[in-house]
Amino acid sequence: MSDSPPPILIADDEACRIVTLNRPQRRNALGTEGMLRLAEAFADAAADPEIRAVVLTGAPPAFCAGSDLKELGGLNAAGMAEHEAATAAIARGIGELDVPVIAAVEGYALGGGCILALSCDLVVSASNVRWSMPEVANGWLPPWGLEALVARVGLVRARAMVWDAFDCDGTEAHRLGLADAVTAPGEALAKAIAMGKRLAGRPASAVVSAKRYFAGLRLDAERLDAVASQHFQQDAGSISAQAVLARFSGR
């Protein structure tokens, strides 16, 4: 039996399921094992009639640093694209769950961590959170989830954010629409749980109907992820991208 801590922690607060990314030593980076356990946690919550809302958070000090570049650095470009496509499917699946999912963000949300939060139905950010999309600076287009970013801030601001053209803390994220609520540092989880309990007090069928209705208004996320993945696979072989991946993977 492994002595490694579980990559996902689960706890309940009344009708609210709290799911915690638990790789603080890797800043909760999105590795294969953790994403599989996250998908299981979401499915279990959605299948439990006693659970009426899910809060997704990260073990301190961060919500999520994005894709696990150490893991990606051990793959070729096609393998990286396949790895990220699996992560993308799990993030898109949040929108298909018959339960609202609320992200509680502290510390920072970078790249895939930013998009994972935006894939949730509601986002609560502490005021000092660093929101950033560093992929283009690293040498590649984010391979998934850009539809979720566009849905929140529009095409022009989404492109500027993907270019890493400006810095964004939690207060600015709230102003731009990345986050639905902003709190003092250390209070995002409590606020998200309170929002979850508020939704849990609404008629369950109506909450689910609202989620399904608005999901039908979204852009074709799966097709757009496939397009982004093609760009990502091409970019991943560039000199600049390989230099970044080599630094993280030690190869």
Residue pairs with C-beta under 8 A, 6 or more apart in sequence:
5 22
6 22
6 37
7 21
7 22
7 23
7 31
7 33
7 34
7 37
7 38
8 19
8 20
8 21
8 22
8 34
8 37
8 38
8 40
8 41
9 19
9 20
9 22
9 59
10 17
10 18
10 19
10 20
10 41
10 44
11 17
11 18
11 20
12 18
12 51
13 193
13 197
14 197
14 200
15 50
15 51
15 52
15 53
15 196
15 197
15 200
16 51
16 52
16 53
16 54
16 55
16 193
16 196
16 197
16 200
17 41
17 45
17 48
17 51
17 53
17 54
17 55
18 54
18 55
18 57
18 189
18 193
19 38
19 41
19 42
19 45
19 54
19 55
19 56
19 57
20 56
20 57
20 58
20 59
21 28
21 34
21 38
21 56
21 57
21 58
21 59
21 63
21 64
22 28
22 34
22 59
23 29
23 31
23 34
23 59
24 58
24 59
24 60
24 61
24 62
26 65
26 68
26 70
27 61
27 62
27 64
27 65
27 108
28 34
28 58
28 59
28 62
28 63
28 64
28 65
28 113
29 64
29 65
29 66
29 67
29 68
29 69
29 70
29 71
29 113
30 64
30 66
30 67
30 68
30 87
30 112
30 113
30 116
31 68
31 71
32 68
32 71
32 83
32 86
35 86
35 87
35 90
38 90
39 90
39 93
42 54
42 90
42 93
42 94
42 97
42 101
45 51
45 54
45 97
45 99
46 97
46 98
46 99
51 99
52 99
52 196
52 199
52 200
52 204
52 207
53 99
53 100
53 101
53 102
53 195
53 196
53 197
53 199
53 200
54 97
54 99
54 100
54 101
54 102
54 196
55 101
55 102
55 103
55 104
55 189
55 192
55 193
55 196
56 101
56 102
56 103
56 104
56 116
56 117
56 120
57 63
57 103
57 104
57 105
57 106
57 188
57 189
57 192
58 64
58 105
58 106
58 107
58 113
60 106
60 107
61 106
61 107
62 106
62 107
62 108
62 109
62 110
62 113
63 103
63 104
63 105
63 106
63 107
63 108
63 109
63 113
63 117
63 129
64 109
64 110
64 112
64 113
64 114
64 116
64 117
65 108
65 110
65 111
65 113
66 110
66 111
66 112
66 113
66 114
66 134
66 135
67 84
67 87
67 111
67 112
69 244
69 245
69 248
69 249
70 248
70 249
70 250
71 83
71 249
72 80
72 83
72 84
72 245
72 248
72 249
73 245
73 246
73 248
73 249
73 250
73 251
74 249
74 251
75 83
77 233
77 234
77 236
77 237
78 233
80 232
80 233
80 236
81 143
81 229
81 230
81 232
81 233
81 236
84 112
84 143
84 144
84 229
84 232
85 143
85 144
85 225
85 229
87 112
87 144
88 143
88 144
88 145
88 225
88 229
91 115
91 116
91 119
91 144
91 145
91 148
92 119
92 144
92 145
92 221
92 222
92 225
94 101
94 119
94 120
94 121
95 119
95 121
95 211
95 215
95 218
95 221
96 215
98 208
98 211
98 212
99 208
100 121
100 122
100 196
100 199
100 207
100 211
101 120
101 121
101 122
102 120
102 121
102 122
102 123
102 124
102 192
102 195
102 196
103 116
103 117
103 118
103 120
103 122
103 123
103 124
103 192
104 124
104 188
104 189
104 191
104 192
104 193
105 117
105 123
105 124
105 125
105 126
105 129
105 170
105 179
105 188
106 126
106 129
106 185
106 186
106 188
106 189
107 126
107 129
107 130
108 129
108 130
108 131
108 132
109 116
109 117
109 125
109 129
109 130
109 131
109 132
110 130
110 132
110 133
110 134
111 132
111 133
111 134
111 135
111 142
112 142
112 144
112 145
114 131
114 132
114 133
114 149
114 178
115 142
115 144
115 145
115 146
115 148
115 149
116 145
117 123
118 145
118 148
118 149
118 151
118 152
118 178
119 145
119 148
121 211
122 180
122 181
122 192
122 195
123 173
123 178
123 179
123 180
123 181
124 179
124 180
124 181
124 182
124 183
124 188
124 191
124 192
124 195
125 131
125 170
125 173
125 174
125 178
125 179
125 181
125 182
125 183
125 188
126 170
126 182
126 183
126 184
126 185
126 186
126 187
126 188
127 169
127 170
127 171
127 182
127 183
127 184
127 185
128 169
128 170
128 185
129 169
129 170
129 173
129 188
130 167
130 168
130 169
131 168
131 169
131 170
131 172
131 173
131 178
132 164
132 167
132 168
133 142
133 149
133 161
133 162
133 164
134 164
135 141
135 142
135 162
136 142
136 162
136 163
136 164
137 164
138 240
138 241
138 244
139 235
139 236
139 238
139 239
139 240
139 241
139 242
139 243
139 244
140 231
140 232
140 235
140 236
140 238
140 241
141 162
141 228
141 231
141 232
141 235
142 162
142 228
142 232
143 225
143 228
143 229
143 231
143 232
143 233
144 225
144 228
144 229
145 221
145 225
146 158
146 162
146 224
146 225
146 228
147 218
147 219
147 220
147 221
147 224
147 225
148 221
149 158
149 161
149 162
150 158
150 219
151 218
151 219
152 158
152 176
152 177
152 178
153 161
153 176
153 177
153 178
157 176
160 166
161 168
168 176
168 178
170 179
170 182
170 183
171 182
173 179
173 182
174 180
174 181
174 182
181 191
181 195
183 190
183 191
199 207
235 241
236 242
236 245
245 251
